[in-house]
């Protein structure tokens, strides 16, 4: 009789604790997914920063074009937007 009583108590404890472990497991998985999502957002920000810096280097402002010509006035230069689009 005591063996059946102990088995019943163990079953009640198991039924009470099992949802807690499931919840901990689900929270762990959700945490991992949130970490992956934040890393992807961080990598996207880095990508956007690098591409915008590259575009800024390629872009020539009117004053830069005038200064880069020096004394040559005969060779026309195209704006950076036209060079990038082709």
N, CA, C and O atoms as a Maestro MAE file, in Angstrom:
{
 s_m_m2io_version
 :::
 2.0.0
}

f_m_ct {
 s_m_title
 :::
 protein
 m_atom[344] {
  # First column is atom index #
  i_m_mmod_type
  r_m_x_coord
  r_m_y_coord
  r_m_z_coord
  i_m_residue_number
  s_m_chain_name
  s_m_pdb_residue_name
  s_m_pdb_atom_name
  i_m_atomic_number
  :::
  1 25 0.818 -1.191 0.000 1 A "UNK " " N  " 7
  2 3 0.000 0.000 0.000 1 A "UNK " " CA " 6
  3 2 0.870 1.267 0.000 1 A "UNK " " C  " 6
  4 15 0.557 2.237 -0.690 1 A "UNK " " O  " 8
  5 25 1.937 1.252 0.758 2 A "UNK " " N  " 7
  6 3 2.798 2.426 0.774 2 A "UNK " " CA " 6
  7 2 3.494 2.598 -0.570 2 A "UNK " " C  " 6
  8 15 3.810 3.714 -0.984 2 A "UNK " " O  " 8
  9 25 3.728 1.469 -1.245 3 A "UNK " " N  " 7
  10 3 4.353 1.564 -2.569 3 A "UNK " " CA " 6
  11 2 3.418 2.264 -3.553 3 A "UNK " " C  " 6
  12 15 3.875 3.082 -4.351 3 A "UNK " " O  " 8
  13 25 2.165 1.973 -3.516 4 A "UNK " " N  " 7
  14 3 1.189 2.619 -4.378 4 A "UNK " " CA " 6
  15 2 1.061 4.090 -4.008 4 A "UNK " " C  " 6
  16 15 0.910 4.945 -4.880 4 A "UNK " " O  " 8
  17 25 1.121 4.378 -2.733 5 A "UNK " " N  " 7
  18 3 1.019 5.761 -2.262 5 A "UNK " " CA " 6
  19 2 2.217 6.591 -2.750 5 A "UNK " " C  " 6
  20 15 2.048 7.730 -3.183 5 A "UNK " " O  " 8
  21 25 3.418 6.021 -2.679 6 A "UNK " " N  " 7
  22 3 4.617 6.715 -3.151 6 A "UNK " " CA " 6
  23 2 4.547 6.915 -4.661 6 A "UNK " " C  " 6
  24 15 4.922 7.978 -5.156 6 A "UNK " " O  " 8
  25 25 4.082 5.932 -5.388 7 A "UNK " " N  " 7
  26 3 3.944 6.038 -6.830 7 A "UNK " " CA " 6
  27 2 2.945 7.138 -7.186 7 A "UNK " " C  " 6
  28 15 3.170 7.889 -8.135 7 A "UNK " " O  " 8
  29 25 1.861 7.240 -6.448 8 A "UNK " " N  " 7
  30 3 0.870 8.288 -6.706 8 A "UNK " " CA " 6
  31 2 1.457 9.676 -6.436 8 A "UNK " " C  " 6
  32 15 1.216 10.615 -7.194 8 A "UNK " " O  " 8
  33 25 2.219 9.798 -5.366 9 A "UNK " " N  " 7
  34 3 2.841 11.078 -5.041 9 A "UNK " " CA " 6
  35 2 3.856 11.461 -6.126 9 A "UNK " " C  " 6
  36 15 3.919 12.619 -6.538 9 A "UNK " " O  " 8
  37 25 4.635 10.499 -6.579 10 A "UNK " " N  " 7
  38 3 5.616 10.762 -7.632 10 A "UNK " " CA " 6
  39 2 4.916 11.191 -8.919 10 A "UNK " " C  " 6
  40 15 5.400 12.076 -9.625 10 A "UNK " " O  " 8
  41 25 3.792 10.576 -9.220 11 A "UNK " " N  " 7
  42 3 3.044 10.937 -10.419 11 A "UNK " " CA " 6
  43 2 2.465 12.350 -10.312 11 A "UNK " " C  " 6
  44 15 2.458 13.098 -11.290 11 A "UNK " " O  " 8
  45 25 1.986 12.705 -9.132 12 A "UNK " " N  " 7
  46 3 1.450 14.058 -8.934 12 A "UNK " " CA " 6
  47 2 2.570 15.086 -9.071 12 A "UNK " " C  " 6
  48 15 2.384 16.126 -9.703 12 A "UNK " " O  " 8
  49 25 3.723 14.802 -8.487 13 A "UNK " " N  " 7
  50 3 4.860 15.718 -8.605 13 A "UNK " " CA " 6
  51 2 5.288 15.833 -10.066 13 A "UNK " " C  " 6
  52 15 5.579 16.927 -10.550 13 A "UNK " " O  " 8
  53 25 5.325 14.705 -10.759 14 A "UNK " " N  " 7
  54 3 5.720 14.728 -12.169 14 A "UNK " " CA " 6
  55 2 4.732 15.549 -12.989 14 A "UNK " " C  " 6
  56 15 5.152 16.323 -13.849 14 A "UNK " " O  " 8
  57 25 3.453 15.405 -12.750 15 A "UNK " " N  " 7
  58 3 2.450 16.159 -13.487 15 A "UNK " " CA " 6
  59 2 2.499 17.652 -13.138 15 A "UNK " " C  " 6
  60 15 2.138 18.494 -13.960 15 A "UNK " " O  " 8
  61 25 2.939 17.975 -11.938 16 A "UNK " " N  " 7
  62 3 3.004 19.375 -11.535 16 A "UNK " " CA " 6
  63 2 4.249 20.062 -12.098 16 A "UNK " " C  " 6
  64 15 4.216 21.251 -12.414 16 A "UNK " " O  " 8
  65 25 5.348 19.309 -12.222 17 A "UNK " " N  " 7
  66 3 6.616 19.908 -12.636 17 A "UNK " " CA " 6
  67 2 6.810 19.863 -14.157 17 A "UNK " " C  " 6
  68 15 7.525 20.705 -14.701 17 A "UNK " " O  " 8
  69 25 6.210 18.929 -14.836 18 A "UNK " " N  " 7
  70 3 6.406 18.787 -16.279 18 A "UNK " " CA " 6
  71 2 6.064 20.063 -17.049 18 A "UNK " " C  " 6
  72 15 6.831 20.435 -17.937 18 A "UNK " " O  " 8
  73 25 4.967 20.751 -16.764 19 A "UNK " " N  " 7
  74 3 4.694 22.002 -17.491 19 A "UNK " " CA " 6
  75 2 5.751 23.080 -17.232 19 A "UNK " " C  " 6
  76 15 6.022 23.915 -18.096 19 A "UNK " " O  " 8
  77 25 6.341 23.053 -16.041 20 A "UNK " " N  " 7
  78 3 7.383 24.036 -15.739 20 A "UNK " " CA " 6
  79 2 8.590 23.792 -16.643 20 A "UNK " " C  " 6
  80 15 9.163 24.736 -17.187 20 A "UNK " " O  " 8
  81 25 8.971 22.535 -16.800 21 A "UNK " " N  " 7
  82 3 10.105 22.227 -17.672 21 A "UNK " " CA " 6
  83 2 9.794 22.540 -19.132 21 A "UNK " " C  " 6
  84 15 10.669 22.990 -19.871 21 A "UNK " " O  " 8
  85 25 8.562 22.307 -19.548 22 A "UNK " " N  " 7
  86 3 8.164 22.670 -20.910 22 A "UNK " " CA " 6
  87 2 8.267 24.182 -21.104 22 A "UNK " " C  " 6
  88 15 8.746 24.656 -22.134 22 A "UNK " " O  " 8
  89 25 7.815 24.928 -20.104 23 A "UNK " " N  " 7
  90 3 7.868 26.381 -20.207 23 A "UNK " " CA " 6
  91 2 9.318 26.863 -20.247 23 A "UNK " " C  " 6
  92 15 9.644 27.782 -20.999 23 A "UNK " " O  " 8
  93 25 10.180 26.256 -19.450 24 A "UNK " " N  " 7
  94 3 11.599 26.631 -19.475 24 A "UNK " " CA " 6
  95 2 12.194 26.319 -20.848 24 A "UNK " " C  " 6
  96 15 12.960 27.120 -21.383 24 A "UNK " " O  " 8
  97 25 11.854 25.181 -21.416 25 A "UNK " " N  " 7
  98 3 12.334 24.820 -22.747 25 A "UNK " " CA " 6
  99 2 11.843 25.785 -23.818 25 A "UNK " " C  " 6
  100 15 12.607 26.190 -24.694 25 A "UNK " " O  " 8
  101 25 10.579 26.149 -23.744 26 A "UNK " " N  " 7
  102 3 10.034 27.105 -24.714 26 A "UNK " " CA " 6
  103 2 10.670 28.483 -24.570 26 A "UNK " " C  " 6
  104 15 10.912 29.169 -25.563 26 A "UNK " " O  " 8
  105 25 10.937 28.879 -23.339 27 A "UNK " " N  " 7
  106 3 11.593 30.165 -23.130 27 A "UNK " " CA " 6
  107 2 13.031 30.137 -23.654 27 A "UNK " " C  " 6
  108 15 13.520 31.138 -24.178 27 A "UNK " " O  " 8
  109 25 13.705 28.999 -23.515 28 A "UNK " " N  " 7
  110 3 15.059 28.863 -24.040 28 A "UNK " " CA " 6
  111 2 15.055 28.988 -25.569 28 A "UNK " " C  " 6
  112 15 15.885 29.696 -26.140 28 A "UNK " " O  " 8
  113 25 14.133 28.309 -26.214 29 A "UNK " " N  " 7
  114 3 14.030 28.375 -27.674 29 A "UNK " " CA " 6
  115 2 13.681 29.793 -28.114 29 A "UNK " " C  " 6
  116 15 14.250 30.296 -29.083 29 A "UNK " " O  " 8
  117 25 12.759 30.437 -27.418 30 A "UNK " " N  " 7
  118 3 12.387 31.810 -27.765 30 A "UNK " " CA " 6
  119 2 13.574 32.760 -27.577 30 A "UNK " " C  " 6
  120 15 13.760 33.686 -28.367 30 A "UNK " " O  " 8
  121 25 14.365 32.533 -26.543 31 A "UNK " " N  " 7
  122 3 15.553 33.350 -26.321 31 A "UNK " " CA " 6
  123 2 16.569 33.184 -27.429 31 A "UNK " " C  " 6
  124 15 17.180 34.160 -27.866 31 A "UNK " " O  " 8
  125 25 16.756 31.955 -27.891 32 A "UNK " " N  " 7
  126 3 17.699 31.697 -28.987 32 A "UNK " " CA " 6
  127 2 17.215 32.374 -30.264 32 A "UNK " " C  " 6
  128 15 18.016 32.959 -30.993 32 A "UNK " " O  " 8
  129 25 15.923 32.303 -30.541 33 A "UNK " " N  " 7
  130 3 15.384 32.954 -31.740 33 A "UNK " " CA " 6
  131 2 15.529 34.473 -31.656 33 A "UNK " " C  " 6
  132 15 15.824 35.129 -32.655 33 A "UNK " " O  " 8
  133 25 15.322 35.027 -30.461 34 A "UNK " " N  " 7
  134 3 15.498 36.470 -30.288 34 A "UNK " " CA " 6
  135 2 16.960 36.859 -30.486 34 A "UNK " " C  " 6
  136 15 17.245 37.905 -31.070 34 A "UNK " " O  " 8
  137 25 17.886 36.032 -30.009 35 A "UNK " " N  " 7
  138 3 19.313 36.311 -30.198 35 A "UNK " " CA " 6
  139 2 19.679 36.296 -31.679 35 A "UNK " " C  " 6
  140 15 20.403 37.173 -32.151 35 A "UNK " " O  " 8
  141 25 19.185 35.311 -32.405 36 A "UNK " " N  " 7
  142 3 19.466 35.226 -33.842 36 A "UNK " " CA " 6
  143 2 18.884 36.439 -34.566 36 A "UNK " " C  " 6
  144 15 19.533 37.007 -35.444 36 A "UNK " " O  " 8
  145 25 17.670 36.834 -34.204 37 A "UNK " " N  " 7
  146 3 17.046 37.990 -34.846 37 A "UNK " " CA " 6
  147 2 17.828 39.270 -34.567 37 A "UNK " " C  " 6
  148 15 17.995 40.101 -35.460 37 A "UNK " " O  " 8
  149 25 18.306 39.432 -33.345 38 A "UNK " " N  " 7
  150 3 19.070 40.649 -33.035 38 A "UNK " " CA " 6
  151 2 20.409 40.649 -33.754 38 A "UNK " " C  " 6
  152 15 20.872 41.707 -34.180 38 A "UNK " " O  " 8
  153 25 21.043 39.493 -33.900 39 A "UNK " " N  " 7
  154 3 22.298 39.426 -34.646 39 A "UNK " " CA " 6
  155 2 22.079 39.737 -36.122 39 A "UNK " " C  " 6
  156 15 22.907 40.405 -36.740 39 A "UNK " " O  " 8
  157 25 20.989 39.267 -36.684 40 A "UNK " " N  " 7
  158 3 20.679 39.591 -38.078 40 A "UNK " " CA " 6
  159 2 20.438 41.091 -38.254 40 A "UNK " " C  " 6
  160 15 20.881 41.679 -39.240 40 A "UNK " " O  " 8
  161 25 19.742 41.706 -37.305 41 A "UNK " " N  " 7
  162 3 19.517 43.150 -37.388 41 A "UNK " " CA " 6
  163 2 20.836 43.911 -37.275 41 A "UNK " " C  " 6
  164 15 21.042 44.912 -37.961 41 A "UNK " " O  " 8
  165 25 21.727 43.432 -36.409 42 A "UNK " " N  " 7
  166 3 23.035 44.063 -36.249 42 A "UNK " " CA " 6
  167 2 23.851 43.943 -37.534 42 A "UNK " " C  " 6
  168 15 24.480 44.913 -37.958 42 A "UNK " " O  " 8
  169 25 23.848 42.775 -38.149 43 A "UNK " " N  " 7
  170 3 24.571 42.595 -39.404 43 A "UNK " " CA " 6
  171 2 23.984 43.459 -40.513 43 A "UNK " " C  " 6
  172 15 24.717 43.956 -41.368 43 A "UNK " " O  " 8
  173 25 22.687 43.638 -40.505 44 A "UNK " " N  " 7
  174 3 22.043 44.506 -41.497 44 A "UNK " " CA " 6
  175 2 22.504 45.950 -41.315 44 A "UNK " " C  " 6
  176 15 22.773 46.646 -42.294 44 A "UNK " " O  " 8
  177 25 22.594 46.393 -40.074 45 A "UNK " " N  " 7
  178 3 23.065 47.756 -39.809 45 A "UNK " " CA " 6
  179 2 24.504 47.940 -40.286 45 A "UNK " " C  " 6
  180 15 24.842 48.978 -40.854 45 A "UNK " " O  " 8
  181 25 25.343 46.942 -40.060 46 A "UNK " " N  " 7
  182 3 26.728 47.024 -40.525 46 A "UNK " " CA " 6
  183 2 26.760 47.084 -42.047 46 A "UNK " " C  " 6
  184 15 27.502 47.881 -42.621 46 A "UNK " " O  " 8
  185 25 25.964 46.249 -42.703 47 A "UNK " " N  " 7
  186 3 25.910 46.243 -44.167 47 A "UNK " " CA " 6
  187 2 25.478 47.597 -44.699 47 A "UNK " " C  " 6
  188 15 26.075 48.109 -45.645 47 A "UNK " " O  " 8
  189 25 24.444 48.185 -44.101 48 A "UNK " " N  " 7
  190 3 23.971 49.490 -44.557 48 A "UNK " " CA " 6
  191 2 25.020 50.574 -44.329 48 A "UNK " " C  " 6
  192 15 25.172 51.475 -45.154 48 A "UNK " " O  " 8
  193 25 25.739 50.491 -43.222 49 A "UNK " " N  " 7
  194 3 26.781 51.486 -42.953 49 A "UNK " " CA " 6
  195 2 27.909 51.377 -43.974 49 A "UNK " " C  " 6
  196 15 28.416 52.392 -44.453 49 A "UNK " " O  " 8
  197 25 28.303 50.153 -44.308 50 A "UNK " " N  " 7
  198 3 29.396 49.966 -45.268 50 A "UNK " " CA " 6
  199 2 28.976 50.409 -46.660 50 A "UNK " " C  " 6
  200 15 29.743 51.078 -47.352 50 A "UNK " " O  " 8
  201 25 27.776 50.050 -47.078 51 A "UNK " " N  " 7
  202 3 27.347 50.432 -48.428 51 A "UNK " " CA " 6
  203 2 27.154 51.942 -48.543 51 A "UNK " " C  " 6
  204 15 27.471 52.526 -49.580 51 A "UNK " " O  " 8
  205 25 26.640 52.579 -47.498 52 A "UNK " " N  " 7
  206 3 26.476 54.030 -47.579 52 A "UNK " " CA " 6
  207 2 27.833 54.730 -47.569 52 A "UNK " " C  " 6
  208 15 27.998 55.767 -48.211 52 A "UNK " " O  " 8
  209 25 28.807 54.170 -46.844 53 A "UNK " " N  " 7
  210 3 30.150 54.756 -46.859 53 A "UNK " " CA " 6
  211 2 30.789 54.590 -48.234 53 A "UNK " " C  " 6
  212 15 31.468 55.498 -48.714 53 A "UNK " " O  " 8
  213 25 30.580 53.450 -48.867 54 A "UNK " " N  " 7
  214 3 31.117 53.243 -50.222 54 A "UNK " " CA " 6
  215 2 30.491 54.207 -51.207 54 A "UNK " " C  " 6
  216 15 31.181 54.763 -52.061 54 A "UNK " " O  " 8
  217 25 29.181 54.409 -51.094 55 A "UNK " " N  " 7
  218 3 28.510 55.352 -51.993 55 A "UNK " " CA " 6
  219 2 28.993 56.771 -51.754 55 A "UNK " " C  " 6
  220 15 29.104 57.552 -52.700 55 A "UNK " " O  " 8
  221 25 29.280 57.115 -50.522 56 A "UNK " " N  " 7
  222 3 29.774 58.459 -50.225 56 A "UNK " " CA " 6
  223 2 31.158 58.667 -50.813 56 A "UNK " " C  " 6
  224 15 31.488 59.776 -51.235 56 A "UNK " " O  " 8
  225 25 31.975 57.617 -50.848 57 A "UNK " " N  " 7
  226 3 33.306 57.736 -51.425 57 A "UNK " " CA " 6
  227 2 33.207 57.879 -52.937 57 A "UNK " " C  " 6
  228 15 33.966 58.642 -53.535 57 A "UNK " " O  " 8
  229 25 32.289 57.162 -53.558 58 A "UNK " " N  " 7
  230 3 32.126 57.230 -55.009 58 A "UNK " " CA " 6
  231 2 31.532 58.545 -55.472 58 A "UNK " " C  " 6
  232 15 31.834 59.005 -56.573 58 A "UNK " " O  " 8
  233 25 30.702 59.149 -54.659 59 A "UNK " " N  " 7
  234 3 30.008 60.371 -55.032 59 A "UNK " " CA " 6
  235 2 30.985 61.537 -55.074 59 A "UNK " " C  " 6
  236 15 31.744 61.761 -54.132 59 A "UNK " " O  " 8
  237 25 30.958 62.264 -56.162 60 A "UNK " " N  " 7
  238 3 31.798 63.443 -56.277 60 A "UNK " " CA " 6
  239 2 30.917 64.674 -56.244 60 A "UNK " " C  " 6
  240 15 30.019 64.837 -57.070 60 A "UNK " " O  " 8
  241 25 31.179 65.519 -55.297 61 A "UNK " " N  " 7
  242 3 30.445 66.766 -55.189 61 A "UNK " " CA " 6
  243 2 30.963 67.752 -56.230 61 A "UNK " " C  " 6
  244 15 32.077 67.586 -56.726 61 A "UNK " " O  " 8
  245 25 30.183 68.770 -56.571 62 A "UNK " " N  " 7
  246 3 30.626 69.723 -57.599 62 A "UNK " " CA " 6
  247 2 31.974 70.374 -57.277 62 A "UNK " " C  " 6
  248 15 32.804 70.547 -58.169 62 A "UNK " " O  " 8
  249 25 32.194 70.732 -56.019 63 A "UNK " " N  " 7
  250 3 33.470 71.343 -55.666 63 A "UNK " " CA " 6
  251 2 34.621 70.358 -55.863 63 A "UNK " " C  " 6
  252 15 35.707 70.748 -56.292 63 A "UNK " " O  " 8
  253 25 34.388 69.091 -55.551 64 A "UNK " " N  " 7
  254 3 35.429 68.080 -55.764 64 A "UNK " " CA " 6
  255 2 35.741 67.942 -57.252 64 A "UNK " " C  " 6
  256 15 36.900 67.785 -57.635 64 A "UNK " " O  " 8
  257 25 34.714 68.001 -58.083 65 A "UNK " " N  " 7
  258 3 34.951 67.912 -59.524 65 A "UNK " " CA " 6
  259 2 35.764 69.096 -60.025 65 A "UNK " " C  " 6
  260 15 36.672 68.934 -60.840 65 A "UNK " " O  " 8
  261 25 35.437 70.278 -59.539 66 A "UNK " " N  " 7
  262 3 36.166 71.478 -59.969 66 A "UNK " " CA " 6
  263 2 37.618 71.391 -59.530 66 A "UNK " " C  " 6
  264 15 38.520 71.702 -60.307 66 A "UNK " " O  " 8
  265 25 37.853 70.974 -58.295 67 A "UNK " " N  " 7
  266 3 39.218 70.887 -57.785 67 A "UNK " " CA " 6
  267 2 40.005 69.762 -58.456 67 A "UNK " " C  " 6
  268 15 41.215 69.884 -58.645 67 A "UNK " " O  " 8
  269 25 39.334 68.674 -58.816 68 A "UNK " " N  " 7
  270 3 40.050 67.567 -59.446 68 A "UNK " " CA " 6
  271 2 40.425 67.885 -60.890 68 A "UNK " " C  " 6
  272 15 41.381 67.315 -61.415 68 A "UNK " " O  " 8
  273 25 39.698 68.773 -61.532 69 A "UNK " " N  " 7
  274 3 40.023 69.178 -62.903 69 A "UNK " " CA " 6
  275 2 41.334 69.949 -62.951 69 A "UNK " " C  " 6
  276 15 42.105 69.824 -63.902 69 A "UNK " " O  " 8
  277 25 41.576 70.737 -61.929 70 A "UNK " " N  " 7
  278 3 42.792 71.550 -61.918 70 A "UNK " " CA " 6
  279 2 42.710 72.620 -62.983 70 A "UNK " " C  " 6
  280 15 41.771 73.416 -63.009 70 A "UNK " " O  " 8
  281 25 43.686 72.637 -63.851 71 A "UNK " " N  " 7
  282 3 43.701 73.644 -64.922 71 A "UNK " " CA " 6
  283 2 43.003 73.147 -66.171 71 A "UNK " " C  " 6
  284 15 42.732 73.931 -67.081 71 A "UNK " " O  " 8
  285 25 42.703 71.845 -66.232 72 A "UNK " " N  " 7
  286 3 42.037 71.309 -67.428 72 A "UNK " " CA " 6
  287 2 40.562 71.673 -67.394 72 A "UNK " " C  " 6
  288 15 39.844 71.267 -66.481 72 A "UNK " " O  " 8
  289 25 40.120 72.407 -68.344 73 A "UNK " " N  " 7
  290 3 38.718 72.762 -68.462 73 A "UNK " " CA " 6
  291 2 38.089 72.083 -69.670 73 A "UNK " " C  " 6
  292 15 36.870 72.121 -69.839 73 A "UNK " " O  " 8
  293 25 38.912 71.459 -70.514 74 A "UNK " " N  " 7
  294 3 38.398 70.926 -71.770 74 A "UNK " " CA " 6
  295 2 37.753 69.553 -71.609 74 A "UNK " " C  " 6
  296 15 36.872 69.211 -72.398 74 A "UNK " " O  " 8
  297 25 38.153 68.751 -70.620 75 A "UNK " " N  " 7
  298 3 37.596 67.404 -70.476 75 A "UNK " " CA " 6
  299 2 36.417 67.450 -69.510 75 A "UNK " " C  " 6
  300 15 36.594 67.636 -68.306 75 A "UNK " " O  " 8
  301 25 35.218 67.279 -70.047 76 A "UNK " " N  " 7
  302 3 34.048 67.306 -69.159 76 A "UNK " " CA " 6
  303 2 33.966 65.993 -68.361 76 A "UNK " " C  " 6
  304 15 34.261 64.917 -68.880 76 A "UNK " " O  " 8
  305 25 33.568 66.105 -67.122 77 A "UNK " " N  " 7
  306 3 33.380 64.915 -66.288 77 A "UNK " " CA " 6
  307 2 31.897 64.729 -66.037 77 A "UNK " " C  " 6
  308 15 31.147 65.691 -65.873 77 A "UNK " " O  " 8
  309 25 31.499 63.487 -66.013 78 A "UNK " " N  " 7
  310 3 30.104 63.184 -65.762 78 A "UNK " " CA " 6
  311 2 29.857 63.111 -64.259 78 A "UNK " " C  " 6
  312 15 30.759 62.747 -63.504 78 A "UNK " " O  " 8
  313 25 28.670 63.446 -63.823 79 A "UNK " " N  " 7
  314 3 28.359 63.312 -62.398 79 A "UNK " " CA " 6
  315 2 28.405 61.846 -61.974 79 A "UNK " " C  " 6
  316 15 28.259 60.942 -62.796 79 A "UNK " " O  " 8
  317 25 28.608 61.635 -60.700 80 A "UNK " " N  " 7
  318 3 28.737 60.265 -60.172 80 A "UNK " " CA " 6
  319 2 27.448 59.463 -60.362 80 A "UNK " " C  " 6
  320 15 27.501 58.243 -60.521 80 A "UNK " " O  " 8
  321 25 26.304 60.125 -60.346 81 A "UNK " " N  " 7
  322 3 25.049 59.398 -60.498 81 A "UNK " " CA " 6
  323 2 24.963 58.715 -61.870 81 A "UNK " " C  " 6
  324 15 24.456 57.598 -61.978 81 A "UNK " " O  " 8
  325 25 25.457 59.386 -62.911 82 A "UNK " " N  " 7
  326 3 25.418 58.797 -64.245 82 A "UNK " " CA " 6
  327 2 26.379 57.622 -64.345 82 A "UNK " " C  " 6
  328 15 26.069 56.627 -65.000 82 A "UNK " " O  " 8
  329 25 27.535 57.720 -63.710 83 A "UNK " " N  " 7
  330 3 28.503 56.624 -63.782 83 A "UNK " " CA " 6
  331 2 28.012 55.406 -63.038 83 A "UNK " " C  " 6
  332 15 28.236 54.281 -63.486 83 A "UNK " " O  " 8
  333 25 27.347 55.599 -61.912 84 A "UNK " " N  " 7
  334 3 26.871 54.483 -61.106 84 A "UNK " " CA " 6
  335 2 25.722 53.786 -61.789 84 A "UNK " " C  " 6
  336 15 25.611 52.563 -61.711 84 A "UNK " " O  " 8
  337 25 24.853 54.540 -62.463 85 A "UNK " " N  " 7
  338 3 23.663 53.936 -63.057 85 A "UNK " " CA " 6
  339 2 23.976 53.074 -64.269 85 A "UNK " " C  " 6
  340 15 23.172 52.207 -64.614 85 A "UNK " " O  " 8
  341 25 25.096 53.273 -64.922 86 A "UNK " " N  " 7
  342 3 25.412 52.497 -66.131 86 A "UNK " " CA " 6
  343 2 26.151 51.257 -65.817 86 A "UNK " " C  " 6
  344 15 26.490 50.495 -66.721 86 A "UNK " " O  " 8
  :::
 }
 m_bond[343] {
  # First column is bond index #
  i_m_from
  i_m_to
  i_m_order
  :::
  1 1 2 1
  2 2 3 1
  3 3 4 2
  4 3 5 1
  5 5 6 1
  6 6 7 1
  7 7 8 2
  8 7 9 1
  9 9 10 1
  10 10 11 1
  11 11 12 2
  12 11 13 1
  13 13 14 1
  14 14 15 1
  15 15 16 2
  16 15 17 1
  17 17 18 1
  18 18 19 1
  19 19 20 2
  20 19 21 1
  21 21 22 1
  22 22 23 1
  23 23 24 2
  24 23 25 1
  25 25 26 1
  26 26 27 1
  27 27 28 2
  28 27 29 1
  29 29 30 1
  30 30 31 1
  31 31 32 2
  32 31 33 1
  33 33 34 1
  34 34 35 1
  35 35 36 2
  36 35 37 1
  37 37 38 1
  38 38 39 1
  39 39 40 2
  40 39 41 1
  41 41 42 1
  42 42 43 1
  43 43 44 2
  44 43 45 1
  45 45 46 1
  46 46 47 1
  47 47 48 2
  48 47 49 1
  49 49 50 1
  50 50 51 1
  51 51 52 2
  52 51 53 1
  53 53 54 1
  54 54 55 1
  55 55 56 2
  56 55 57 1
  57 57 58 1
  58 58 59 1
  59 59 60 2
  60 59 61 1
  61 61 62 1
  62 62 63 1
  63 63 64 2
  64 63 65 1
  65 65 66 1
  66 66 67 1
  67 67 68 2
  68 67 69 1
  69 69 70 1
  70 70 71 1
  71 71 72 2
  72 71 73 1
  73 73 74 1
  74 74 75 1
  75 75 76 2
  76 75 77 1
  77 77 78 1
  78 78 79 1
  79 79 80 2
  80 79 81 1
  81 81 82 1
  82 82 83 1
  83 83 84 2
  84 83 85 1
  85 85 86 1
  86 86 87 1
  87 87 88 2
  88 87 89 1
  89 89 90 1
  90 90 91 1
  91 91 92 2
  92 91 93 1
  93 93 94 1
  94 94 95 1
  95 95 96 2
  96 95 97 1
  97 97 98 1
  98 98 99 1
  99 99 100 2
  100 99 101 1
  101 101 102 1
  102 102 103 1
  103 103 104 2
  104 103 105 1
  105 105 106 1
  106 106 107 1
  107 107 108 2
  108 107 109 1
  109 109 110 1
  110 110 111 1
  111 111 112 2
  112 111 113 1
  113 113 114 1
  114 114 115 1
  115 115 116 2
  116 115 117 1
  117 117 118 1
  118 118 119 1
  119 119 120 2
  120 119 121 1
  121 121 122 1
  122 122 123 1
  123 123 124 2
  124 123 125 1
  125 125 126 1
  126 126 127 1
  127 127 128 2
  128 127 129 1
  129 129 130 1
  130 130 131 1
  131 131 132 2
  132 131 133 1
  133 133 134 1
  134 134 135 1
  135 135 136 2
  136 135 137 1
  137 137 138 1
  138 138 139 1
  139 139 140 2
  140 139 141 1
  141 141 142 1
  142 142 143 1
  143 143 144 2
  144 143 145 1
  145 145 146 1
  146 146 147 1
  147 147 148 2
  148 147 149 1
  149 149 150 1
  150 150 151 1
  151 151 152 2
  152 151 153 1
  153 153 154 1
  154 154 155 1
  155 155 156 2
  156 155 157 1
  157 157 158 1
  158 158 159 1
  159 159 160 2
  160 159 161 1
  161 161 162 1
  162 162 163 1
  163 163 164 2
  164 163 165 1
  165 165 166 1
  166 166 167 1
  167 167 168 2
  168 167 169 1
  169 169 170 1
  170 170 171 1
  171 171 172 2
  172 171 173 1
  173 173 174 1
  174 174 175 1
  175 175 176 2
  176 175 177 1
  177 177 178 1
  178 178 179 1
  179 179 180 2
  180 179 181 1
  181 181 182 1
  182 182 183 1
  183 183 184 2
  184 183 185 1
  185 185 186 1
  186 186 187 1
  187 187 188 2
  188 187 189 1
  189 189 190 1
  190 190 191 1
  191 191 192 2
  192 191 193 1
  193 193 194 1
  194 194 195 1
  195 195 196 2
  196 195 197 1
  197 197 198 1
  198 198 199 1
  199 199 200 2
  200 199 201 1
  201 201 202 1
  202 202 203 1
  203 203 204 2
  204 203 205 1
  205 205 206 1
  206 206 207 1
  207 207 208 2
  208 207 209 1
  209 209 210 1
  210 210 211 1
  211 211 212 2
  212 211 213 1
  213 213 214 1
  214 214 215 1
  215 215 216 2
  216 215 217 1
  217 217 218 1
  218 218 219 1
  219 219 220 2
  220 219 221 1
  221 221 222 1
  222 222 223 1
  223 223 224 2
  224 223 225 1
  225 225 226 1
  226 226 227 1
  227 227 228 2
  228 227 229 1
  229 229 230 1
  230 230 231 1
  231 231 232 2
  232 231 233 1
  233 233 234 1
  234 234 235 1
  235 235 236 2
  236 235 237 1
  237 237 238 1
  238 238 239 1
  239 239 240 2
  240 239 241 1
  241 241 242 1
  242 242 243 1
  243 243 244 2
  244 243 245 1
  245 245 246 1
  246 246 247 1
  247 247 248 2
  248 247 249 1
  249 249 250 1
  250 250 251 1
  251 251 252 2
  252 251 253 1
  253 253 254 1
  254 254 255 1
  255 255 256 2
  256 255 257 1
  257 257 258 1
  258 258 259 1
  259 259 260 2
  260 259 261 1
  261 261 262 1
  262 262 263 1
  263 263 264 2
  264 263 265 1
  265 265 266 1
  266 266 267 1
  267 267 268 2
  268 267 269 1
  269 269 270 1
  270 270 271 1
  271 271 272 2
  272 271 273 1
  273 273 274 1
  274 274 275 1
  275 275 276 2
  276 275 277 1
  277 277 278 1
  278 278 279 1
  279 279 280 2
  280 279 281 1
  281 281 282 1
  282 282 283 1
  283 283 284 2
  284 283 285 1
  285 285 286 1
  286 286 287 1
  287 287 288 2
  288 287 289 1
  289 289 290 1
  290 290 291 1
  291 291 292 2
  292 291 293 1
  293 293 294 1
  294 294 295 1
  295 295 296 2
  296 295 297 1
  297 297 298 1
  298 298 299 1
  299 299 300 2
  300 299 301 1
  301 301 302 1
  302 302 303 1
  303 303 304 2
  304 303 305 1
  305 305 306 1
  306 306 307 1
  307 307 308 2
  308 307 309 1
  309 309 310 1
  310 310 311 1
  311 311 312 2
  312 311 313 1
  313 313 314 1
  314 314 315 1
  315 315 316 2
  316 315 317 1
  317 317 318 1
  318 318 319 1
  319 319 320 2
  320 319 321 1
  321 321 322 1
  322 322 323 1
  323 323 324 2
  324 323 325 1
  325 325 326 1
  326 326 327 1
  327 327 328 2
  328 327 329 1
  329 329 330 1
  330 330 331 1
  331 331 332 2
  332 331 333 1
  333 333 334 1
  334 334 335 1
  335 335 336 2
  336 335 337 1
  337 337 338 1
  338 338 339 1
  339 339 340 2
  340 339 341 1
  341 341 342 1
  342 342 343 1
  343 343 344 2
  :::
 }
}
